[in-house]
Amino acid sequence: RTFNLIPGFARRYFTLSSTGVLAYSFEPGEPQRDQVLLSQAAITTARGRKDIHVDSRTATFHIRCLSMEDFEMWMGAFR
């Protein structure tokens, strides 16, 4: 029997540099997989679901925060 599974969110490790580069890797200390420059990206949110979407046209990051505190911390850092 075959099931079509819809891919969900996978845990990733995000970092935000002081120069405004948001990057992710699979685990801390591992090589970065992709990055976006926030000054060239659009950020949209779904506050109730704690989702943040960062779209730079070359890459899109869909971030789901684990708590409202994490969501507020990330939004403060992006500002």
All heavy atoms as a GROMACS GRO file, in nm:
protein
  638
    1ARG      N    1   0.084  -0.118   0.000
    1ARG     CA    2   0.000   0.000   0.000
    1ARG      C    3   0.088   0.124   0.000
    1ARG      O    4   0.182   0.134   0.077
    1ARG     CB    5  -0.087  -0.003   0.125
    1ARG     CG    6  -0.205   0.082   0.119
    1ARG     CD    7  -0.296   0.048   0.235
    1ARG     NE    8  -0.415   0.127   0.220
    1ARG     CZ    9  -0.513   0.131   0.302
    1ARG    NH1   10  -0.508   0.059   0.412
    1ARG    NH2   11  -0.616   0.205   0.282
    2THR      N   12   0.057   0.222  -0.082
    2THR     CA   13   0.136   0.344  -0.095
    2THR      C   14   0.059   0.462  -0.038
    2THR      O   15  -0.060   0.477  -0.063
    2THR     CB   16   0.169   0.372  -0.243
    2THR    OG1   17   0.235   0.258  -0.296
    2THR    CG2   18   0.258   0.492  -0.257
    3PHE      N   19   0.128   0.546   0.036
    3PHE     CA   20   0.069   0.666   0.092
    3PHE      C   21   0.144   0.786   0.038
    3PHE      O   22   0.267   0.784   0.027
    3PHE     CB   23   0.080   0.668   0.245
    3PHE     CG   24  -0.001   0.561   0.311
    3PHE    CD1   25   0.057   0.440   0.346
    3PHE    CD2   26  -0.135   0.580   0.336
    3PHE    CE1   27  -0.016   0.342   0.407
    3PHE    CE2   28  -0.210   0.481   0.397
    3PHE     CZ   29  -0.150   0.362   0.432
    4ASN      N   30   0.073   0.889   0.003
    4ASN     CA   31   0.135   1.015  -0.036
    4ASN      C   32   0.143   1.103   0.087
    4ASN      O   33   0.041   1.155   0.131
    4ASN     CB   34   0.055   1.085  -0.146
    4ASN     CG   35   0.064   1.011  -0.276
    4ASN    OD1   36   0.166   0.951  -0.306
    4ASN    ND2   37  -0.043   1.013  -0.354
    5LEU      N   38   0.260   1.116   0.142
    5LEU     CA   39   0.278   1.197   0.262
    5LEU      C   40   0.309   1.340   0.222
    5LEU      O   41   0.392   1.364   0.135
    5LEU     CB   42   0.391   1.141   0.349
    5LEU     CG   43   0.370   1.000   0.401
    5LEU    CD1   44   0.493   0.955   0.479
    5LEU    CD2   45   0.248   0.994   0.491
    6ILE      N   46   0.244   1.434   0.287
    6ILE     CA   47   0.273   1.574   0.264
    6ILE      C   48   0.391   1.611   0.352
    6ILE      O   49   0.388   1.590   0.474
    6ILE     CB   50   0.151   1.661   0.298
    6ILE    CG1   51   0.035   1.622   0.207
    6ILE    CG2   52   0.184   1.809   0.285
    6ILE    CD1   53  -0.096   1.688   0.246
    7PRO      N   54   0.497   1.664   0.292
    7PRO     CA   55   0.613   1.700   0.376
    7PRO      C   56   0.575   1.808   0.476
    7PRO      O   57   0.504   1.902   0.443
    7PRO     CB   58   0.716   1.753   0.278
    7PRO     CG   59   0.661   1.734   0.142
    7PRO     CD   60   0.517   1.695   0.154
    8GLY      N   61   0.624   1.795   0.597
    8GLY     CA   62   0.598   1.894   0.701
    8GLY      C   63   0.723   1.974   0.730
    8GLY      O   64   0.819   1.974   0.655
    9PHE      N   65   0.718   2.040   0.841
    9PHE     CA   66   0.834   2.118   0.883
    9PHE      C   67   0.941   2.025   0.938
    9PHE      O   68   0.911   1.927   1.005
    9PHE     CB   69   0.794   2.218   0.992
    9PHE     CG   70   0.722   2.338   0.939
    9PHE    CD1   71   0.585   2.338   0.922
    9PHE    CD2   72   0.792   2.452   0.904
    9PHE    CE1   73   0.518   2.448   0.872
    9PHE    CE2   74   0.726   2.564   0.855
    9PHE     CZ   75   0.589   2.561   0.839
   10ALA      N   76   1.065   2.055   0.908
   10ALA     CA   77   1.178   1.980   0.961
   10ALA      C   78   1.260   2.076   1.048
   10ALA      O   79   1.268   2.195   1.020
   10ALA     CB   80   1.265   1.926   0.849
   11ARG      N   81   1.316   2.025   1.155
   11ARG     CA   82   1.396   2.110   1.243
   11ARG      C   83   1.524   2.155   1.172
   11ARG      O   84   1.593   2.074   1.111
   11ARG     CB   85   1.432   2.035   1.370
   11ARG     CG   86   1.313   2.014   1.460
   11ARG     CD   87   1.357   1.952   1.592
   11ARG     NE   88   1.243   1.924   1.675
   11ARG     CZ   89   1.199   2.007   1.769
   11ARG    NH1   90   1.261   2.120   1.791
   11ARG    NH2   91   1.094   1.976   1.841
   12ARG      N   92   1.549   2.283   1.183
   12ARG     CA   93   1.670   2.343   1.127
   12ARG      C   94   1.726   2.439   1.231
   12ARG      O   95   1.656   2.489   1.318
   12ARG     CB   96   1.640   2.420   0.998
   12ARG     CG   97   1.585   2.334   0.886
   12ARG     CD   98   1.692   2.240   0.832
   12ARG     NE   99   1.641   2.164   0.720
   12ARG     CZ  100   1.605   2.036   0.728
   12ARG    NH1  101   1.611   1.973   0.843
   12ARG    NH2  102   1.564   1.973   0.621
   13TYR      N  103   1.856   2.470   1.217
   13TYR     CA  104   1.924   2.560   1.308
   13TYR      C  105   1.949   2.690   1.233
   13TYR      O  106   2.022   2.693   1.134
   13TYR     CB  107   2.056   2.496   1.353
   13TYR     CG  108   2.133   2.581   1.450
   13TYR    CD1  109   2.096   2.589   1.583
   13TYR    CD2  110   2.243   2.654   1.408
   13TYR    CE1  111   2.166   2.667   1.672
   13TYR    CE2  112   2.314   2.732   1.497
   13TYR     CZ  113   2.276   2.739   1.628
   13TYR     OH  114   2.345   2.817   1.715
   14PHE      N  115   1.883   2.799   1.276
   14PHE     CA  116   1.895   2.929   1.211
   14PHE      C  117   1.986   3.020   1.290
   14PHE      O  118   1.986   3.019   1.414
   14PHE     CB  119   1.757   2.996   1.198
   14PHE     CG  120   1.672   2.936   1.093
   14PHE    CD1  121   1.591   2.827   1.121
   14PHE    CD2  122   1.671   2.987   0.965
   14PHE    CE1  123   1.511   2.771   1.023
   14PHE    CE2  124   1.592   2.932   0.866
   14PHE     CZ  125   1.512   2.824   0.895
   15THR      N  126   2.061   3.101   1.217
   15THR     CA  127   2.144   3.205   1.279
   15THR      C  128   2.120   3.336   1.204
   15THR      O  129   2.093   3.336   1.084
   15THR     CB  130   2.295   3.173   1.273
   15THR    OG1  131   2.334   3.152   1.138
   15THR    CG2  132   2.326   3.049   1.355
   16LEU      N  133   2.126   3.446   1.277
   16LEU     CA  134   2.112   3.579   1.219
   16LEU      C  135   2.236   3.658   1.256
   16LEU      O  136   2.264   3.679   1.373
   16LEU     CB  137   1.986   3.647   1.273
   16LEU     CG  138   1.959   3.789   1.224
   16LEU    CD1  139   1.946   3.794   1.072
   16LEU    CD2  140   1.836   3.845   1.292
   17SER      N  141   2.311   3.700   1.155
   17SER     CA  142   2.434   3.775   1.180
   17SER      C  143   2.402   3.923   1.201
   17SER      O  144   2.294   3.970   1.166
   17SER     CB  145   2.532   3.760   1.064
   17SER     OG  146   2.488   3.836   0.953
   18SER      N  147   2.498   3.995   1.255
   18SER     CA  148   2.479   4.138   1.278
   18SER      C  149   2.472   4.216   1.147
   18SER      O  150   2.427   4.330   1.144
   18SER     CB  151   2.593   4.192   1.365
   18SER     OG  152   2.717   4.173   1.299
   19THR      N  153   2.512   4.153   1.035
   19THR     CA  154   2.504   4.218   0.904
   19THR      C  155   2.371   4.190   0.835
   19THR      O  156   2.350   4.233   0.722
   19THR     CB  157   2.619   4.172   0.813
   19THR    OG1  158   2.612   4.029   0.798
   19THR    CG2  159   2.753   4.213   0.870
   20GLY      N  160   2.280   4.117   0.901
   20GLY     CA  161   2.148   4.092   0.847
   20GLY      C  162   2.138   3.968   0.758
   20GLY      O  163   2.044   3.956   0.681
   21VAL      N  164   2.232   3.876   0.772
   21VAL     CA  165   2.227   3.752   0.695
   21VAL      C  166   2.162   3.644   0.781
   21VAL      O  167   2.211   3.612   0.890
   21VAL     CB  168   2.368   3.707   0.649
   21VAL    CG1  169   2.362   3.571   0.581
   21VAL    CG2  170   2.429   3.811   0.557
   22LEU      N  171   2.051   3.589   0.732
   22LEU     CA  172   1.983   3.478   0.798
   22LEU      C  173   2.025   3.350   0.726
   22LEU      O  174   2.011   3.339   0.604
   22LEU     CB  175   1.831   3.495   0.790
   22LEU     CG  176   1.746   3.385   0.852
   22LEU    CD1  177   1.766   3.383   1.005
   22LEU    CD2  178   1.599   3.405   0.817
   23ALA      N  179   2.080   3.256   0.801
   23ALA     CA  180   2.131   3.132   0.743
   23ALA      C  181   2.079   3.014   0.822
   23ALA      O  182   2.040   3.028   0.938
   23ALA     CB  183   2.284   3.132   0.744
   24TYR      N  184   2.079   2.897   0.757
   24TYR     CA  185   2.039   2.778   0.831
   24TYR      C  186   2.131   2.661   0.798
   24TYR      O  187   2.195   2.656   0.694
   24TYR     CB  188   1.894   2.740   0.804
   24TYR     CG  189   1.870   2.657   0.680
   24TYR    CD1  190   1.875   2.518   0.685
   24TYR    CD2  191   1.844   2.716   0.559
   24TYR    CE1  192   1.855   2.442   0.572
   24TYR    CE2  193   1.822   2.641   0.446
   24TYR     CZ  194   1.828   2.504   0.452
   24TYR     OH  195   1.808   2.429   0.340
   25SER      N  196   2.137   2.570   0.893
   25SER     CA  197   2.208   2.443   0.877
   25SER      C  198   2.122   2.336   0.944
   25SER      O  199   2.022   2.366   1.009
   25SER     CB  200   2.347   2.449   0.941
   25SER     OG  201   2.336   2.478   1.079
   26PHE      N  202   2.160   2.211   0.923
   26PHE     CA  203   2.082   2.103   0.984
   26PHE      C  204   2.105   2.094   1.134
   26PHE      O  205   2.014   2.064   1.209
   26PHE     CB  206   2.114   1.969   0.918
   26PHE     CG  207   2.063   1.960   0.777
   26PHE    CD1  208   2.148   1.929   0.674
   26PHE    CD2  209   1.930   1.984   0.748
   26PHE    CE1  210   2.102   1.920   0.544
   26PHE    CE2  211   1.882   1.975   0.619
   26PHE     CZ  212   1.969   1.943   0.516
   27GLU      N  213   2.226   2.122   1.178
   27GLU     CA  214   2.262   2.117   1.320
   27GLU      C  215   2.364   2.226   1.349
   27GLU      O  216   2.437   2.268   1.259
   27GLU     CB  217   2.326   1.981   1.356
   27GLU     CG  218   2.234   1.862   1.339
   27GLU     CD  219   2.125   1.856   1.444
   27GLU    OE1  220   2.144   1.911   1.553
   27GLU    OE2  221   2.019   1.796   1.414
   28PRO      N  222   2.374   2.272   1.473
   28PRO     CA  223   2.477   2.369   1.508
   28PRO      C  224   2.615   2.313   1.475
   28PRO      O  225   2.642   2.196   1.496
   28PRO     CB  226   2.461   2.387   1.660
   28PRO     CG  227   2.322   2.343   1.690
   28PRO     CD  228   2.289   2.237   1.588
   29GLY      N  229   2.700   2.398   1.418
   29GLY     CA  230   2.836   2.357   1.385
   29GLY      C  231   2.850   2.291   1.249
   29GLY      O  232   2.962   2.270   1.202
   30GLU      N  233   2.739   2.257   1.184
   30GLU     CA  234   2.746   2.198   1.050
   30GLU      C  235   2.750   2.309   0.946
   30GLU      O  236   2.712   2.423   0.974
   30GLU     CB  237   2.625   2.107   1.025
   30GLU     CG  238   2.631   1.978   1.103
   30GLU     CD  239   2.524   1.880   1.059
   30GLU    OE1  240   2.445   1.910   0.967
   30GLU    OE2  241   2.518   1.772   1.119
   31PRO      N  242   2.792   2.279   0.824
   31PRO     CA  243   2.797   2.382   0.719
   31PRO      C  244   2.659   2.441   0.691
   31PRO      O  245   2.558   2.371   0.700
   31PRO     CB  246   2.847   2.306   0.596
   31PRO     CG  247   2.913   2.183   0.650
   31PRO     CD  248   2.842   2.150   0.777
   32GLN      N  249   2.658   2.569   0.656
   32GLN     CA  250   2.532   2.635   0.621
   32GLN      C  251   2.478   2.576   0.492
   32GLN      O  252   2.552   2.549   0.398
   32GLN     CB  253   2.554   2.784   0.602
   32GLN     CG  254   2.586   2.858   0.729
   32GLN     CD  255   2.607   3.006   0.705
   32GLN    OE1  256   2.615   3.052   0.592
   32GLN    NE2  257   2.617   3.081   0.812
   33ARG      N  258   2.347   2.558   0.487
   33ARG     CA  259   2.281   2.504   0.368
   33ARG      C  260   2.235   2.614   0.273
   33ARG      O  261   2.237   2.597   0.153
   33ARG     CB  262   2.162   2.418   0.408
   33ARG     CG  263   2.198   2.302   0.499
   33ARG     CD  264   2.278   2.199   0.430
   33ARG     NE  265   2.196   2.139   0.324
   33ARG     CZ  266   2.233   2.041   0.246
   33ARG    NH1  267   2.352   1.990   0.259
   33ARG    NH2  268   2.155   1.995   0.153
   34ASP      N  269   2.190   2.726   0.329
   34ASP     CA  270   2.143   2.837   0.248
   34ASP      C  271   2.139   2.962   0.335
   34ASP      O  272   2.144   2.952   0.458
   34ASP     CB  273   2.003   2.807   0.193
   34ASP     CG  274   1.972   2.885   0.066
   34ASP    OD1  275   2.053   2.971   0.025
   34ASP    OD2  276   1.866   2.859   0.006
   35GLN      N  277   2.129   3.078   0.271
   35GLN     CA  278   2.123   3.203   0.344
   35GLN      C  279   2.050   3.308   0.262
   35GLN      O  280   2.043   3.297   0.140
   35GLN     CB  281   2.261   3.253   0.382
   35GLN     CG  282   2.348   3.290   0.264
   35GLN     CD  283   2.488   3.333   0.307
   35GLN    OE1  284   2.532   3.301   0.416
   35GLN    NE2  285   2.555   3.406   0.221
   36VAL      N  286   1.995   3.409   0.331
   36VAL     CA  287   1.932   3.523   0.265
   36VAL      C  288   1.976   3.650   0.336
   36VAL      O  289   2.003   3.649   0.456
   36VAL     CB  290   1.777   3.513   0.265
   36VAL    CG1  291   1.729   3.396   0.184
   36VAL    CG2  292   1.721   3.510   0.404
   37LEU      N  293   1.982   3.757   0.260
   37LEU     CA  294   2.012   3.888   0.316
   37LEU      C  295   1.878   3.956   0.346
   37LEU      O  296   1.797   3.978   0.255
   37LEU     CB  297   2.093   3.971   0.217
   37LEU     CG  298   2.141   4.107   0.263
   37LEU    CD1  299   2.228   4.096   0.389
   37LEU    CD2  300   2.220   4.175   0.153
   38LEU      N  301   1.852   3.984   0.472
   38LEU     CA  302   1.720   4.035   0.512
   38LEU      C  303   1.685   4.168   0.447
   38LEU      O  304   1.568   4.194   0.422
   38LEU     CB  305   1.712   4.048   0.664
   38LEU     CG  306   1.706   3.916   0.742
   38LEU    CD1  307   1.691   3.944   0.890
   38LEU    CD2  308   1.595   3.827   0.692
   39SER      N  309   1.785   4.251   0.416
   39SER     CA  310   1.755   4.380   0.354
   39SER      C  311   1.698   4.362   0.213
   39SER      O  312   1.639   4.455   0.158
   39SER     CB  313   1.880   4.468   0.350
   39SER     OG  314   1.979   4.408   0.267
   40GLN      N  315   1.714   4.243   0.156
   40GLN     CA  316   1.662   4.215   0.021
   40GLN      C  317   1.548   4.114   0.026
   40GLN      O  318   1.516   4.051  -0.075
   40GLN     CB  319   1.774   4.163  -0.068
   40GLN     CG  320   1.885   4.262  -0.086
   40GLN     CD  321   2.001   4.207  -0.165
   40GLN    OE1  322   2.007   4.088  -0.195
   40GLN    NE2  323   2.094   4.293  -0.200
   41ALA      N  324   1.486   4.097   0.143
   41ALA     CA  325   1.382   3.996   0.159
   41ALA      C  326   1.253   4.059   0.212
   41ALA      O  327   1.256   4.162   0.278
   41ALA     CB  328   1.428   3.888   0.256
   42ALA      N  329   1.143   3.994   0.180
   42ALA     CA  330   1.013   4.031   0.237
   42ALA      C  331   0.983   3.933   0.350
   42ALA      O  332   1.001   3.812   0.335
   42ALA     CB  333   0.905   4.023   0.131
   43ILE      N  334   0.938   3.987   0.464
   43ILE     CA  335   0.906   3.903   0.579
   43ILE      C  336   0.757   3.915   0.605
   43ILE      O  337   0.705   4.025   0.622
   43ILE     CB  338   0.985   3.946   0.704
   43ILE    CG1  339   1.135   3.933   0.678
   43ILE    CG2  340   0.944   3.863   0.826
   43ILE    CD1  341   1.222   3.989   0.788
   44THR      N  342   0.688   3.801   0.607
   44THR     CA  343   0.547   3.798   0.642
   44THR      C  344   0.529   3.701   0.758
   44THR      O  345   0.611   3.611   0.777
   44THR     CB  346   0.459   3.756   0.523
   44THR    OG1  347   0.501   3.628   0.476
   44THR    CG2  348   0.467   3.857   0.410
   45THR      N  349   0.423   3.723   0.834
   45THR     CA  350   0.403   3.639   0.952
   45THR      C  351   0.259   3.592   0.963
   45THR      O  352   0.168   3.654   0.907
   45THR     CB  353   0.438   3.715   1.082
   45THR    OG1  354   0.348   3.825   1.096
   45THR    CG2  355   0.581   3.765   1.082
   46ALA      N  356   0.243   3.483   1.035
   46ALA     CA  357   0.112   3.435   1.080
   46ALA      C  358   0.128   3.420   1.231
   46ALA      O  359   0.165   3.314   1.281
   46ALA     CB  360   0.076   3.304   1.013
   47ARG      N  361   0.106   3.530   1.302
   47ARG     CA  362   0.136   3.537   1.446
   47ARG      C  363   0.066   3.428   1.525
   47ARG      O  364   0.126   3.364   1.610
   47ARG     CB  365   0.099   3.675   1.500
   47ARG     CG  366   0.148   3.700   1.639
   47ARG     CD  367   0.120   3.844   1.680
   47ARG     NE  368   0.196   3.882   1.796
   47ARG     CZ  369   0.165   3.848   1.920
   47ARG    NH1  370   0.060   3.774   1.943
   47ARG    NH2  371   0.240   3.886   2.020
   48GLY      N  372  -0.060   3.404   1.498
   48GLY     CA  373  -0.135   3.304   1.573
   48GLY      C  374  -0.078   3.164   1.560
   48GLY      O  375  -0.087   3.082   1.650
   49ARG      N  376  -0.016   3.136   1.445
   49ARG     CA  377   0.045   3.004   1.423
   49ARG      C  378   0.194   3.006   1.452
   49ARG      O  379   0.261   2.905   1.438
   49ARG     CB  380   0.020   2.959   1.280
   49ARG     CG  381  -0.126   2.933   1.254
   49ARG     CD  382  -0.152   2.871   1.120
   49ARG     NE  383  -0.042   2.877   1.025
   49ARG     CZ  384  -0.056   2.872   0.895
   49ARG    NH1  385  -0.177   2.863   0.843
   49ARG    NH2  386   0.048   2.877   0.816
   50LYS      N  387   0.248   3.124   1.484
   50LYS     CA  388   0.392   3.142   1.514
   50LYS      C  389   0.478   3.111   1.392
   50LYS      O  390   0.587   3.059   1.404
   50LYS     CB  391   0.434   3.058   1.635
   50LYS     CG  392   0.356   3.088   1.762
   50LYS     CD  393   0.400   2.999   1.876
   50LYS     CE  394   0.369   2.858   1.851
   50LYS     NZ  395   0.267   2.791   1.924
   51ASP      N  396   0.428   3.146   1.273
   51ASP     CA  397   0.501   3.124   1.148
   51ASP      C  398   0.563   3.253   1.098
   51ASP      O  399   0.502   3.360   1.107
   51ASP     CB  400   0.407   3.073   1.038
   51ASP     CG  401   0.356   2.933   1.063
   51ASP    OD1  402   0.408   2.866   1.153
   51ASP    OD2  403   0.264   2.891   0.990
   52ILE      N  404   0.684   3.242   1.044
   52ILE     CA  405   0.754   3.354   0.981
   52ILE      C  406   0.798   3.306   0.844
   52ILE      O  407   0.858   3.199   0.832
   52ILE     CB  408   0.876   3.398   1.064
   52ILE    CG1  409   0.835   3.435   1.207
   52ILE    CG2  410   0.948   3.514   0.995
   52ILE    CD1  411   0.953   3.456   1.302
   53HIS      N  412   0.771   3.386   0.741
   53HIS     CA  413   0.812   3.352   0.605
   53HIS      C  414   0.907   3.460   0.556
   53HIS      O  415   0.872   3.579   0.557
   53HIS     CB  416   0.690   3.342   0.514
   53HIS     CG  417   0.588   3.246   0.566
   53HIS    ND1  418   0.599   3.111   0.552
   53HIS    CD2  419   0.474   3.268   0.635
   53HIS    CE1  420   0.496   3.053   0.610
   53HIS    NE2  421   0.418   3.146   0.662
   54VAL      N  422   1.026   3.419   0.515
   54VAL     CA  423   1.128   3.511   0.466
   54VAL      C  424   1.151   3.477   0.320
   54VAL      O  425   1.197   3.368   0.288
   54VAL     CB  426   1.259   3.499   0.547
   54VAL    CG1  427   1.362   3.598   0.496
   54VAL    CG2  428   1.232   3.519   0.696
   55ASP      N  429   1.118   3.571   0.229
   55ASP     CA  430   1.128   3.546   0.085
   55ASP      C  431   1.223   3.648   0.024
   55ASP      O  432   1.195   3.767   0.024
   55ASP     CB  433   0.990   3.557   0.022
   55ASP     CG  434   0.990   3.522  -0.126
   55ASP    OD1  435   1.098   3.499  -0.184
   55ASP    OD2  436   0.881   3.520  -0.185
   56SER      N  437   1.334   3.600  -0.032
   56SER     CA  438   1.432   3.689  -0.094
   56SER      C  439   1.433   3.674  -0.246
   56SER      O  440   1.524   3.721  -0.312
   56SER     CB  441   1.572   3.662  -0.040
   56SER     OG  442   1.620   3.539  -0.092
   57ARG      N  443   1.336   3.605  -0.302
   57ARG     CA  444   1.324   3.573  -0.444
   57ARG      C  445   1.419   3.461  -0.487
   57ARG      O  446   1.389   3.387  -0.578
   57ARG     CB  447   1.342   3.694  -0.534
   57ARG     CG  448   1.233   3.795  -0.521
   57ARG     CD  449   1.245   3.899  -0.627
   57ARG     NE  450   1.140   3.999  -0.610
   57ARG     CZ  451   1.118   4.093  -0.696
   57ARG    NH1  452   1.190   4.104  -0.804
   57ARG    NH2  453   1.021   4.179  -0.673
   58THR      N  454   1.534   3.451  -0.425
   58THR     CA  455   1.626   3.340  -0.457
   58THR      C  456   1.607   3.224  -0.361
   58THR      O  457   1.642   3.111  -0.394
   58THR     CB  458   1.773   3.385  -0.453
   58THR    OG1  459   1.803   3.435  -0.323
   58THR    CG2  460   1.800   3.493  -0.557
   59ALA      N  461   1.554   3.252  -0.243
   59ALA     CA  462   1.528   3.147  -0.143
   59ALA      C  463   1.414   3.193  -0.055
   59ALA      O  464   1.394   3.312  -0.033
   59ALA     CB  465   1.652   3.121  -0.058
   60THR      N  466   1.337   3.097  -0.006
   60THR     CA  467   1.228   3.125   0.086
   60THR      C  468   1.243   3.035   0.207
   60THR      O  469   1.256   2.914   0.192
   60THR     CB  470   1.092   3.101   0.020
   60THR    OG1  471   1.082   3.182  -0.098
   60THR    CG2  472   0.979   3.137   0.115
   61PHE      N  473   1.243   3.096   0.324
   61PHE     CA  474   1.249   3.020   0.449
   61PHE      C  475   1.113   3.028   0.516
   61PHE      O  476   1.058   3.137   0.533
   61PHE     CB  477   1.353   3.078   0.545
   61PHE     CG  478   1.496   3.068   0.499
   61PHE    CD1  479   1.594   3.140   0.564
   61PHE    CD2  480   1.534   2.989   0.392
   61PHE    CE1  481   1.727   3.133   0.525
   61PHE    CE2  482   1.666   2.982   0.351
   61PHE     CZ  483   1.762   3.053   0.418
   62HIS      N  484   1.059   2.914   0.553
   62HIS     CA  485   0.934   2.906   0.629
   62HIS      C  486   0.973   2.860   0.769
   62HIS      O  487   1.017   2.747   0.786
   62HIS     CB  488   0.837   2.807   0.565
   62HIS     CG  489   0.802   2.840   0.425
   62HIS    ND1  490   0.712   2.940   0.393
   62HIS    CD2  491   0.844   2.790   0.308
   62HIS    CE1  492   0.702   2.948   0.263
   62HIS    NE2  493   0.780   2.858   0.208
   63ILE      N  494   0.957   2.949   0.865
   63ILE     CA  495   1.000   2.921   1.002
   63ILE      C  496   0.878   2.910   1.091
   63ILE      O  497   0.795   3.001   1.095
   63ILE     CB  498   1.093   3.034   1.054
   63ILE    CG1  499   1.213   3.051   0.961
   63ILE    CG2  500   1.135   3.007   1.197
   63ILE    CD1  501   1.292   3.178   0.985
   64ARG      N  502   0.867   2.800   1.162
   64ARG     CA  503   0.761   2.784   1.261
   64ARG      C  504   0.828   2.783   1.398
   64ARG      O  505   0.905   2.692   1.430
   64ARG     CB  506   0.682   2.656   1.240
   64ARG     CG  507   0.579   2.637   1.353
   64ARG     CD  508   0.472   2.540   1.320
   64ARG     NE  509   0.385   2.599   1.218
   64ARG     CZ  510   0.304   2.528   1.141
   64ARG    NH1  511   0.300   2.398   1.152
   64ARG    NH2  512   0.227   2.588   1.053
   65CYS      N  513   0.799   2.885   1.478
   65CYS     CA  514   0.859   2.896   1.610
   65CYS      C  515   0.791   2.798   1.706
   65CYS      O  516   0.673   2.768   1.693
   65CYS     CB  517   0.845   3.038   1.662
   65CYS     SG  518   0.931   3.158   1.558
   66LEU      N  519   0.867   2.750   1.803
   66LEU     CA  520   0.815   2.653   1.898
   66LEU      C  521   0.728   2.718   2.006
   66LEU      O  522   0.645   2.652   2.066
   66LEU     CB  523   0.930   2.576   1.963
   66LEU     CG  524   1.014   2.492   1.866
   66LEU    CD1  525   1.130   2.427   1.940
   66LEU    CD2  526   0.928   2.388   1.795
   67SER      N  527   0.749   2.846   2.030
   67SER     CA  528   0.671   2.916   2.133
   67SER      C  529   0.649   3.060   2.090
   67SER      O  530   0.716   3.111   2.000
   67SER     CB  531   0.746   2.914   2.267
   67SER     OG  532   0.863   2.995   2.257
   68MET      N  533   0.554   3.126   2.154
   68MET     CA  534   0.529   3.267   2.126
   68MET      C  535   0.649   3.351   2.166
   68MET      O  536   0.679   3.451   2.102
   68MET     CB  537   0.402   3.314   2.198
   68MET     CG  538   0.358   3.453   2.153
   68MET     SD  539   0.340   3.473   1.973
   68MET     CE  540   0.192   3.379   1.943
   69GLU      N  541   0.720   3.310   2.271
   69GLU     CA  542   0.842   3.382   2.312
   69GLU      C  543   0.947   3.376   2.202
   69GLU      O  544   1.013   3.476   2.173
   69GLU     CB  545   0.897   3.324   2.444
   69GLU     CG  546   0.809   3.351   2.564
   69GLU     CD  547   0.690   3.254   2.574
   69GLU    OE1  548   0.692   3.147   2.511
   69GLU    OE2  549   0.593   3.289   2.643
   70ASP      N  550   0.965   3.258   2.139
   70ASP     CA  551   1.059   3.246   2.027
   70ASP      C  552   1.016   3.335   1.910
   70ASP      O  553   1.098   3.403   1.848
   70ASP     CB  554   1.069   3.102   1.977
   70ASP     CG  555   1.154   3.014   2.066
   70ASP    OD1  556   1.228   3.067   2.152
   70ASP    OD2  557   1.148   2.890   2.050
   71PHE      N  558   0.886   3.335   1.882
   71PHE     CA  559   0.834   3.419   1.773
   71PHE      C  560   0.866   3.566   1.799
   71PHE      O  561   0.918   3.635   1.711
   71PHE     CB  562   0.682   3.398   1.761
   71PHE     CG  563   0.618   3.483   1.655
   71PHE    CD1  564   0.614   3.440   1.523
   71PHE    CD2  565   0.562   3.606   1.688
   71PHE    CE1  566   0.554   3.519   1.425
   71PHE    CE2  567   0.503   3.684   1.591
   71PHE     CZ  568   0.499   3.641   1.459
   72GLU      N  569   0.837   3.614   1.919
   72GLU     CA  570   0.863   3.754   1.952
   72GLU      C  571   1.013   3.785   1.949
   72GLU      O  572   1.053   3.894   1.905
   72GLU     CB  573   0.804   3.788   2.089
   72GLU     CG  574   0.653   3.781   2.095
   72GLU     CD  575   0.584   3.881   2.004
   72GLU    OE1  576   0.645   3.983   1.965
   72GLU    OE2  577   0.466   3.857   1.972
   73MET      N  578   1.096   3.691   1.994
   73MET     CA  579   1.242   3.712   1.992
   73MET      C  580   1.291   3.726   1.848
   73MET      O  581   1.367   3.818   1.817
   73MET     CB  582   1.312   3.595   2.061
   73MET     CG  583   1.461   3.616   2.078
   73MET     SD  584   1.577   3.512   1.981
   73MET     CE  585   1.488   3.378   1.918
   74TRP      N  586   1.247   3.638   1.758
   74TRP     CA  587   1.288   3.646   1.618
   74TRP      C  588   1.239   3.774   1.552
   74TRP      O  589   1.313   3.841   1.480
   74TRP     CB  590   1.240   3.523   1.541
   74TRP     CG  591   1.332   3.407   1.555
   74TRP    CD1  592   1.309   3.293   1.626
   74TRP    CD2  593   1.463   3.394   1.499
   74TRP    NE1  594   1.419   3.210   1.619
   74TRP    CE2  595   1.514   3.268   1.541
   74TRP    CE3  596   1.542   3.474   1.419
   74TRP    CZ2  597   1.640   3.224   1.502
   74TRP    CZ3  598   1.669   3.428   1.381
   74TRP    CH2  599   1.716   3.306   1.424
   75MET      N  600   1.115   3.812   1.578
   75MET     CA  601   1.061   3.933   1.518
   75MET      C  602   1.138   4.056   1.567
   75MET      O  603   1.165   4.148   1.489
   75MET     CB  604   0.911   3.947   1.543
   75MET     CG  605   0.829   3.842   1.471
   75MET     SD  606   0.863   3.830   1.293
   75MET     CE  607   0.816   3.993   1.238
   76GLY      N  608   1.173   4.057   1.695
   76GLY     CA  609   1.255   4.167   1.747
   76GLY      C  610   1.392   4.171   1.682
   76GLY      O  611   1.443   4.278   1.649
   77ALA      N  612   1.451   4.055   1.660
   77ALA     CA  613   1.582   4.049   1.594
   77ALA      C  614   1.574   4.096   1.449
   77ALA      O  615   1.663   4.165   1.400
   77ALA     CB  616   1.638   3.907   1.602
   78PHE      N  617   1.465   4.061   1.381
   78PHE     CA  618   1.450   4.105   1.241
   78PHE      C  619   1.433   4.256   1.231
   78PHE      O  620   1.480   4.317   1.136
   78PHE     CB  621   1.330   4.036   1.176
   78PHE     CG  622   1.349   3.889   1.152
   78PHE    CD1  623   1.239   3.805   1.147
   78PHE    CD2  624   1.474   3.833   1.134
   78PHE    CE1  625   1.254   3.669   1.124
   78PHE    CE2  626   1.491   3.698   1.112
   78PHE     CZ  627   1.381   3.615   1.106
   79ARG      N  628   1.369   4.316   1.330
   79ARG     CA  629   1.350   4.462   1.329
   79ARG      C  630   1.483   4.531   1.349
   79ARG      O  631   1.514   4.631   1.298
   79ARG     CB  632   1.253   4.506   1.438
   79ARG     CG  633   1.111   4.472   1.404
   79ARG     CD  634   1.014   4.528   1.508
   79ARG     NE  635   0.891   4.453   1.502
   79ARG     CZ  636   0.855   4.357   1.586
   79ARG    NH1  637   0.932   4.325   1.687
   79ARG    NH2  638   0.741   4.294   1.571
   0.00000   0.00000   0.00000
